Amino acid sequence: MPNTLGLDDDLDPVEAVFSLEKAFALDISDAEAEACTTVGDIFDLLETRFAARMGEPGSCMTSMAFYRLRRALQAMRPDLDCRPDTPLAIYAGRNARGFLNQLRRRSAMHMPGPRGRWLGAGGGLLAVVSLVGLIVAATQGAMIQCGVTIALMVFGAALIRLDPGALPAGCATVGDLAIKAGALNYGSLASAGGAVRAKDLWDAMAQVLAEHSDLPASAMRRDTLILQSAA
């Protein structure tokens, strides 16, 4: 597997930067983002921002995330005993998207997005094909075709919204989700008394970046390139 995140699409780096800003509760300037060519560069930037808190006493952020999740889940299902090894499917049922949205509101934490199922995948494909058709029809001045492709695009978007989704990859239990949530809410948990440690900061950064890359968090190194084209 190439030692790169492979974020070569025009929007991929922008979305990754936005996710990092949201997860670590900070602003990253365009100049700072452009100066980062490797995962190590991103980590050095984050480490600089959290330098004042590094090594200070504090709580484990994964534990903080778990207790917030447990309070939210117990409010949703008071009949269940919520433990780290409790399967999330018991709470999510067949609607992972709705479950994660409700959990986000109740816990006041960012949640990983659900995996799409066939309904969302079909809607996404239909939307993309319709967009291409709309561009072609508009170029040729075919107004009827434009109307049809717009209708198909709206239908595709509706399928995406109707897709109940599946639980995020690697989130089979409440404990799994706590690890993800700890990373996605690192900045706010640090402000609430979480302990900032270099290893935990790296792990959280890798978790966030893995949401935008086929490279797993465990395979990321300091010299991992952000763009495959830079190799």
C-alpha positions in Angstrom: 0.0 0.0 0.0 1.4 3.4 -1.0 2.7 5.6 2.0 0.2 8.4 1.2 -3.3 9.5 2.3 -4.1 10.0 -1.4 -6.0 13.2 -0.9 -5.5 14.3 -4.6 -9.1 15.3 -5.3 -9.6 19.1 -5.1 -12.0 18.9 -2.2 -10.4 16.1 -0.2 -7.7 18.3 1.4 -10.2 21.0 2.2 -12.6 18.5 3.8 -9.7 17.0 5.8 -8.6 20.4 7.1 -12.2 21.2 8.1 -12.5 17.9 10.0 -9.2 18.6 11.8 -10.5 22.1 12.8 -13.7 20.6 14.1 -12.1 17.8 15.9 -9.4 19.8 17.6 -11.4 23.0 18.0 -9.0 25.3 16.3 -8.5 27.3 13.1 -6.0 26.3 10.4 -5.0 29.1 8.0 -4.6 28.5 4.3 -0.8 29.1 4.7 -0.5 26.6 7.5 -2.5 24.0 5.5 -0.4 24.5 2.3 2.8 24.1 4.4 1.8 20.6 5.4 3.0 17.9 3.0 3.2 15.0 5.3 1.2 13.6 8.3 4.2 14.6 10.4 3.8 18.2 9.4 0.1 18.1 10.5 1.1 16.5 13.8 3.8 19.2 14.4 1.2 21.9 13.8 -1.3 20.3 16.3 1.5 19.7 18.8 2.4 23.4 18.7 -1.2 24.4 19.2 -1.5 22.1 22.3 2.0 22.7 23.6 0.7 24.8 26.6 -1.4 21.9 27.8 1.0 19.0 27.0 1.8 16.9 30.0 -0.6 18.6 32.4 -2.7 16.4 34.7 -6.1 15.5 33.3 -8.6 12.7 32.5 -8.4 10.1 29.8 -10.4 11.5 26.8 -11.7 8.1 25.7 -13.1 7.6 29.2 -14.6 11.1 29.1 -16.2 10.3 25.7 -17.5 7.0 27.0 -19.2 8.5 30.1 -20.9 11.1 27.9 -22.0 8.4 25.5 -23.3 6.3 28.3 -25.4 9.1 29.8 -26.9 9.7 26.3 -27.5 6.0 25.6 -29.1 5.4 29.0 -31.5 8.2 28.4 -32.4 6.6 25.1 -32.6 3.0 26.5 -32.8 3.1 30.3 -33.6 -0.7 30.3 -30.1 -1.6 29.0 -26.9 -1.8 31.0 -24.4 0.2 29.0 -20.8 -1.1 29.1 -17.8 -0.7 26.8 -18.5 -4.1 25.3 -22.2 -3.4 24.7 -23.1 -3.8 21.0 -24.1 -0.6 19.4 -26.6 -2.4 17.1 -28.9 -2.9 20.1 -29.4 0.9 20.2 -29.2 1.7 16.5 -31.6 -0.9 15.2 -32.0 -0.5 11.5 -31.5 3.2 11.3 -27.9 4.0 12.1 -28.1 7.5 10.6 -31.0 8.5 12.9 -29.3 6.9 15.9 -26.1 8.8 15.4 -27.9 12.1 14.9 -29.8 11.5 18.1 -26.7 10.5 19.9 -24.9 13.7 18.7 -27.7 15.9 20.0 -27.9 14.1 23.4 -24.1 13.9 24.0 -23.2 17.3 22.5 -20.3 15.5 20.7 -19.4 15.1 17.1 -20.1 11.6 15.8 -18.6 9.6 12.9 -20.8 9.4 9.9 -22.7 6.2 9.0 -21.6 4.0 6.2 -23.9 4.1 3.2 -25.9 1.2 2.1 -27.2 0.3 -1.4 -29.9 2.9 -1.2 -27.5 5.7 -0.6 -25.0 4.3 -3.1 -27.6 4.1 -5.8 -28.8 7.7 -5.0 -25.2 9.0 -5.1 -24.6 7.3 -8.5 -27.9 8.6 -9.9 -27.0 12.1 -8.7 -23.6 12.1 -10.3 -24.9 10.7 -13.6 -27.7 13.3 -13.6 -25.2 16.1 -13.0 -23.2 15.0 -16.0 -26.4 14.7 -18.0 -27.5 18.2 -16.9 -24.2 19.7 -18.0 -24.5 18.0 -21.4 -28.1 19.0 -21.9 -27.4 22.6 -20.9 -24.6 22.8 -23.3 -26.8 21.6 -26.1 -29.7 23.8 -25.1 -32.0 20.8 -24.6 -34.5 22.2 -22.0 -36.6 19.1 -21.8 -33.6 16.9 -21.0 -32.5 19.5 -18.5 -35.8 19.2 -16.7 -35.6 15.4 -16.7 -32.0 15.3 -15.4 -32.9 17.8 -12.6 -35.8 15.6 -11.5 -33.5 12.6 -11.5 -30.9 14.5 -9.5 -33.6 15.4 -6.9 -34.7 11.8 -6.7 -31.1 10.7 -6.2 -30.6 13.2 -3.4 -33.9 11.9 -1.8 -32.5 8.3 -1.9 -29.4 9.4 -0.1 -31.4 11.1 2.6 -33.7 8.1 3.0 -30.7 5.7 3.4 -30.7 4.6 7.0 -27.0 3.8 6.7 -24.9 1.3 8.7 -22.8 1.8 11.8 -19.4 3.4 11.1 -16.5 1.0 10.3 -14.8 -0.2 13.4 -17.7 0.8 15.7 -19.3 -2.5 16.8 -19.4 -1.6 20.5 -19.9 1.4 22.7 -16.2 1.3 23.6 -15.3 1.4 19.9 -17.5 4.5 19.4 -15.9 6.1 22.5 -12.5 5.8 20.9 -13.8 7.4 17.7 -15.7 10.1 19.6 -12.6 10.9 21.8 -10.7 11.6 18.6 -13.4 13.6 16.9 -14.0 15.8 20.0 -10.3 16.1 21.1 -10.3 19.9 21.4 -13.5 20.2 23.4 -12.6 17.3 25.7 -9.1 18.8 26.3 -10.8 22.1 27.3 -13.0 20.2 29.7 -10.0 18.7 31.5 -8.8 16.0 29.3 -5.1 15.1 29.5 -3.1 16.1 26.4 -0.4 13.5 25.6 1.7 13.3 22.5 0.7 9.7 21.7 -3.0 10.4 22.2 -2.7 13.5 20.1 -1.2 11.4 17.3 -3.8 8.7 17.6 -6.6 11.2 17.5 -5.1 13.0 14.4 -4.7 9.6 12.7 -8.3 8.7 13.4 -9.6 11.9 11.9 -7.4 11.6 8.8 -8.4 8.0 8.3 -12.0 9.2 7.8 -10.8 10.7 4.5 -8.3 8.1 3.4 -8.1 4.5 2.5 -4.9 4.3 4.6 -5.8 3.0 8.1 -4.8 5.0 11.1 -2.4 2.3 12.2 -0.4 2.5 9.0 0.3 6.3 9.1 3.8 7.5 9.8 5.5 10.9 10.0 6.7 10.6 6.4 3.2 9.6 5.1 2.5 12.0 2.2 -0.8 13.8 2.1 -1.1 13.9 -1.7 -0.2 10.8 -3.8 0.9 13.1 -6.6 3.7 14.4 -4.3 5.3 10.9 -4.3 
